[in-house]
């Protein structure tokens, strides 16, 4: 029997892409520009020590190792021991273990990392899972040396929620609105709008939190994209996916929320839209970079 992994590991390495290896490569390819911009904005120097908070499968952290010189180091921090084990194995295979450290810790409690010991803190889609974002920013500043930098990427989900009962994942479900409302209620029961950490902040909050934590030279770029067509997806893969690690795959959500007759009607309406890409794709993301407020004393 295969070893059971935690939900973070299962989602990143399987459920996010519906168990489709080819689609996983497409997802990763789409994330490489995000990785590159986060690292560009971090202004890395050859001997820096970088702390990647919520390192996940190591996208940012391994990218940093490629950019740093031989004296540079990367600390992988995550709440998932399974993902840390995964990154440890990848680093070992690449002969990079001597430049890596692995820390089991949440973003808002990095006690395992000493004060003023890193030069850069990065995140990618991490604060969306953190309830106490102010504590996370305070921790980022605590571990930084004077003049240290942060470079963060976070989705701003609250700006681009589906509007009204006619929308479900960007698809028009007006013809089955009552059924769709039951499914949406199932989602809201797990991640309540306005209360869930994914939906309780916007770009202005990120700027405010950075300033309150004592960062200076705060820069935030908000990117909003609205496309009138979504990428077409095989229905089976669509059912095996979930939007984030806190949600089960869509097939489980539908089976729990709907009767067999409702499920059949909902599937009959939604499946052709999904397989044809006849939906709207809306995204809002923010890149935030800043320096410790003592930067001017060391520049």
C-alpha positions as CSV (number, residue, x, y, z in Angstrom):
1,X,0.0,0.0,0.0
2,X,1.3,3.4,-0.9
3,X,2.2,5.7,2.0
4,X,-0.5,8.3,2.7
5,X,0.7,11.8,2.4
6,X,-0.7,15.0,4.0
7,X,-3.2,17.1,2.1
8,X,-0.5,19.7,1.1
9,X,1.6,17.1,-0.5
10,X,-1.3,15.4,-2.2
11,X,-2.7,18.6,-3.6
12,X,0.6,20.0,-4.9
13,X,1.8,16.8,-6.5
14,X,-1.5,15.3,-7.6
15,X,-4.9,16.9,-6.9
16,X,-4.0,20.3,-8.3
17,X,-3.5,18.9,-11.8
18,X,-6.1,16.1,-11.4
19,X,-3.4,13.3,-11.4
20,X,-2.5,14.2,-15.0
21,X,1.4,14.3,-15.4
22,X,1.3,16.1,-18.7
23,X,-1.0,18.8,-17.3
24,X,1.2,19.1,-14.2
25,X,4.0,20.1,-16.5
26,X,1.8,22.7,-18.1
27,X,0.9,24.1,-14.7
28,X,4.6,24.3,-13.7
29,X,5.5,26.0,-17.0
30,X,2.9,28.6,-16.3
31,X,4.4,29.2,-12.8
32,X,8.0,29.6,-14.0
33,X,7.4,33.3,-14.9
34,X,6.0,33.8,-11.4
35,X,9.1,32.2,-9.9
36,X,11.4,34.4,-12.1
37,X,9.6,37.6,-11.1
38,X,9.6,36.8,-7.4
39,X,13.4,36.2,-7.6
40,X,14.0,39.2,-9.8
41,X,12.3,41.5,-7.3
42,X,14.3,39.9,-4.5
43,X,17.5,41.4,-5.9
44,X,19.6,38.4,-4.9
45,X,23.3,38.7,-4.2
46,X,25.7,35.7,-4.6
47,X,26.2,34.9,-0.9
48,X,22.6,35.6,0.3
49,X,20.7,33.3,2.5
50,X,17.1,33.1,1.3
51,X,14.2,31.8,3.4
52,X,11.4,30.5,1.2
53,X,8.3,30.4,3.5
54,X,5.7,27.9,2.4
55,X,8.3,26.4,0.0
56,X,5.8,23.6,-1.1
57,X,7.4,21.6,-3.9
58,X,10.4,24.0,-4.0
59,X,9.5,26.1,-7.1
60,X,11.0,29.3,-5.7
61,X,13.6,27.7,-3.5
62,X,15.3,25.6,-6.2
63,X,15.1,28.6,-8.5
64,X,17.0,30.6,-5.9
65,X,19.7,27.9,-5.6
66,X,20.2,28.2,-9.4
67,X,20.8,31.9,-9.1
68,X,22.9,32.2,-5.9
69,X,26.6,31.6,-5.9
70,X,28.3,28.7,-4.2
71,X,28.2,30.5,-0.9
72,X,24.5,31.2,-1.1
73,X,22.1,29.2,1.0
74,X,18.3,28.4,0.9
75,X,16.1,27.6,3.8
76,X,13.0,25.6,2.8
77,X,10.2,26.3,5.4
78,X,6.8,24.7,5.2
79,X,4.0,23.3,7.4
80,X,4.2,20.0,5.5
81,X,6.8,17.5,6.6
82,X,6.0,15.5,3.5
83,X,6.7,18.4,1.2
84,X,10.0,19.1,3.1
85,X,10.9,15.4,2.6
86,X,10.1,15.7,-1.1
87,X,12.4,18.8,-1.4
88,X,15.1,17.1,0.6
89,X,15.1,14.2,-1.9
90,X,15.2,16.5,-4.9
91,X,18.1,18.6,-3.3
92,X,20.0,15.4,-2.6
93,X,19.6,14.1,-6.1
94,X,20.9,17.5,-7.4
95,X,23.9,17.4,-5.1
96,X,22.7,20.6,-3.3
97,X,22.0,19.4,0.2
98,X,25.0,21.3,1.7
99,X,23.4,24.6,0.6
100,X,20.0,23.7,2.0
101,X,18.2,23.7,5.3
102,X,14.7,22.4,5.9
103,X,12.4,23.9,8.6
104,X,9.0,22.7,9.7
105,X,7.2,25.9,10.6
106,X,4.1,28.0,9.7
107,X,4.5,31.4,8.2
108,X,3.3,33.2,11.3
109,X,5.6,31.3,13.7
110,X,9.1,30.9,12.3
111,X,10.7,30.4,15.7
112,X,13.0,27.7,14.3
113,X,14.7,30.5,12.3
114,X,16.9,32.8,14.5
115,X,16.6,36.6,14.5
116,X,18.5,38.5,11.8
117,X,19.9,35.5,10.0
118,X,18.6,35.7,6.4
119,X,18.9,38.2,3.7
120,X,15.7,37.5,1.7
121,X,12.2,36.1,2.5
122,X,10.0,34.9,-0.4
123,X,6.5,33.5,-0.6
124,X,4.3,32.2,-3.4
125,X,0.6,31.8,-2.6
126,X,1.3,31.4,1.2
127,X,-0.4,34.2,3.0
128,X,-3.7,33.1,1.5
129,X,-3.6,30.2,4.0
130,X,-2.5,32.3,7.0
131,X,-5.2,33.8,9.3
132,X,-2.8,36.1,11.2
133,X,-1.1,37.8,8.3
134,X,0.3,40.6,10.6
135,X,2.1,38.0,12.6
136,X,3.6,36.5,9.4
137,X,4.9,39.9,8.3
138,X,6.4,40.5,11.8
139,X,8.1,37.1,11.5
140,X,9.5,38.0,8.1
141,X,11.1,41.1,9.4
142,X,12.4,39.5,12.6
143,X,14.4,36.9,10.7
144,X,15.9,39.4,8.2
145,X,19.2,41.0,8.7
146,X,19.3,44.9,8.5
147,X,18.5,45.8,5.0
148,X,17.0,42.5,4.2
149,X,14.3,42.1,1.5
150,X,11.0,40.4,1.0
151,X,9.5,39.4,-2.3
152,X,6.0,38.0,-2.2
153,X,3.5,36.7,-4.7
154,X,-0.1,36.3,-3.5
155,X,-3.5,35.8,-5.3
156,X,-6.0,38.5,-4.4
157,X,-9.1,36.2,-4.6
158,X,-11.5,38.6,-3.0
159,X,-11.3,40.9,-6.1
160,X,-12.3,38.2,-8.6
161,X,-14.9,36.1,-6.9
162,X,-17.7,34.8,-9.2
163,X,-20.6,37.2,-9.2
164,X,-24.1,36.0,-8.6
165,X,-25.7,32.6,-8.8
166,X,-25.1,32.3,-12.6
167,X,-21.4,31.7,-12.2
168,X,-19.6,28.5,-11.2
169,X,-15.8,28.5,-11.7
170,X,-16.4,31.0,-14.5
171,X,-19.0,29.0,-16.3
172,X,-22.6,30.2,-16.8
173,X,-24.8,27.9,-14.8
174,X,-27.9,30.1,-14.9
175,X,-29.9,27.3,-16.4
176,X,-29.3,25.1,-13.3
177,X,-29.0,28.0,-10.8
178,X,-30.7,26.2,-7.9
179,X,-28.5,23.2,-8.2
180,X,-25.4,25.3,-8.6
181,X,-26.4,27.2,-5.4
182,X,-26.2,24.0,-3.4
183,X,-22.7,23.3,-4.7
184,X,-21.6,26.9,-4.0
185,X,-23.0,26.5,-0.4
186,X,-20.9,23.4,0.0
187,X,-17.8,25.4,-0.9
188,X,-18.8,28.3,1.4
189,X,-19.3,25.9,4.3
190,X,-15.6,25.0,4.0
191,X,-14.2,28.4,3.1
192,X,-16.6,31.1,4.2
193,X,-16.3,34.3,2.1
194,X,-14.9,37.2,4.2
195,X,-13.7,34.9,7.0
196,X,-11.5,32.4,5.2
197,X,-7.9,33.6,5.0
198,X,-8.0,33.2,1.2
199,X,-10.8,35.8,1.0
200,X,-10.2,38.2,3.9
201,X,-7.6,40.6,2.3
202,X,-6.8,42.6,-0.8
203,X,-3.7,44.3,-2.2
204,X,-4.2,47.4,0.0
205,X,-4.1,45.2,3.1
206,X,-0.7,43.7,1.9
207,X,0.8,47.2,1.7
208,X,-0.6,48.2,5.1
209,X,0.7,45.0,6.7
210,X,4.2,45.5,5.2
211,X,4.3,49.1,6.5
212,X,3.0,48.2,9.9
213,X,5.7,45.5,10.2
214,X,8.4,48.1,9.7
215,X,9.2,47.6,6.0
216,X,10.2,50.5,3.8
217,X,10.4,51.0,0.0
218,X,7.2,48.9,-0.3
219,X,6.2,48.2,-3.9
220,X,3.2,46.3,-5.0
221,X,2.1,45.5,-8.6
222,X,-1.5,44.3,-9.0
223,X,-2.2,42.2,-12.1
224,X,-5.8,41.6,-13.1
225,X,-6.7,39.4,-16.0
226,X,-10.1,38.7,-17.4
227,X,-10.4,36.2,-20.3
228,X,-13.6,35.4,-22.0
229,X,-12.6,31.8,-22.6
230,X,-11.0,29.2,-20.3
231,X,-8.7,26.4,-21.4
232,X,-10.7,23.4,-22.3
233,X,-10.4,20.5,-19.8
234,X,-11.2,16.8,-19.9
235,X,-14.2,16.3,-17.7
236,X,-12.6,13.5,-15.7
237,X,-9.6,15.6,-14.9
238,X,-11.8,18.5,-13.9
239,X,-13.6,16.3,-11.4
240,X,-10.4,15.1,-9.9
241,X,-9.1,18.6,-9.3
242,X,-9.6,21.0,-6.4
243,X,-8.9,24.7,-6.2
244,X,-6.6,24.4,-3.1
245,X,-5.4,22.0,-0.4
246,X,-8.3,22.8,1.9
247,X,-10.9,21.5,-0.6
248,X,-11.6,17.9,-1.6
249,X,-11.7,17.1,-5.4
250,X,-14.8,18.5,-7.1
251,X,-16.3,15.0,-7.6
252,X,-16.5,14.6,-3.8
253,X,-18.0,18.0,-3.4
254,X,-20.7,17.3,-6.0
255,X,-21.6,13.9,-4.6
256,X,-21.9,15.3,-1.1
257,X,-24.0,18.3,-2.1
258,X,-26.4,16.9,-4.7
259,X,-28.8,14.1,-5.2
260,X,-28.2,11.6,-8.1
261,X,-30.8,13.4,-10.2
262,X,-29.3,16.8,-9.4
263,X,-25.8,15.6,-10.1
264,X,-26.9,14.2,-13.5
265,X,-28.6,17.5,-14.4
266,X,-25.6,19.6,-13.3
267,X,-23.2,17.4,-15.2
268,X,-25.3,17.5,-18.3
269,X,-25.1,21.3,-18.3
270,X,-21.6,21.9,-17.1
271,X,-19.6,19.1,-18.8
272,X,-19.9,20.5,-22.4
273,X,-18.8,24.0,-21.2
274,X,-15.8,22.6,-19.4
275,X,-14.7,20.4,-22.3
276,X,-15.1,23.2,-24.8
277,X,-13.6,26.0,-22.6
278,X,-16.8,28.0,-22.8
279,X,-16.2,29.9,-19.5
280,X,-14.6,33.1,-18.2
281,X,-11.3,33.1,-16.5
282,X,-10.7,35.9,-13.9
283,X,-7.5,36.4,-11.9
284,X,-6.0,39.0,-9.6
285,X,-2.5,38.6,-8.2
286,X,-0.1,40.9,-6.4
287,X,3.7,41.0,-6.4
288,X,5.0,42.8,-3.3
289,X,8.6,43.7,-2.5
290,X,10.1,45.7,0.3
291,X,13.2,46.3,2.4
292,X,13.8,46.3,6.1
293,X,13.4,49.9,7.3
294,X,17.1,49.9,8.3
295,X,18.2,49.4,4.7
296,X,19.6,52.9,4.4
297,X,22.0,52.2,7.2
298,X,23.7,49.3,5.3
299,X,23.4,50.4,1.6
